[in-house]
Amino acid sequence: MCTFRYNDGSGLYDKIKMWSDFAEIIFAVDLIANFFKVNHNVHKEHDEKKFTFNETYSNYLNGEFKWDIIPLIPLQLLDLYRNRQRIFYVIKMIRIRKTYQ
């Protein structure tokens, strides 16, 4: 998507953009859901499975939140010369990191 600059009017760019927007929504939902997910690796010393919401979201904010929020910043919406704003889609490749965890 980031190197696809030419729009020939066939609608291909619009289809790619539609799927890209759909993926953005899915990752935004994942970001919100992670505030409610308990990280059992952080709480290994606790035997009980009950954690407060404050513990859960503070662990997420201090941990993986920065890696999840950076790709959601809509920098590609900037209007730059010769559609150079599409280069910002490279930033979204940070999500690949999450795949290998």
Buried (B, 14 or more C-beta within 10 A) or exposed (E): BBEEEEEEEEEEBEEEBEEEEEBBEEBEEBBEEBBEEBBEEBBEEEEEEEBEEEBBBEBBEEBBBEEBEEBBEEBBEEEEEEBEBBBBBEBBEEBEEEEEE
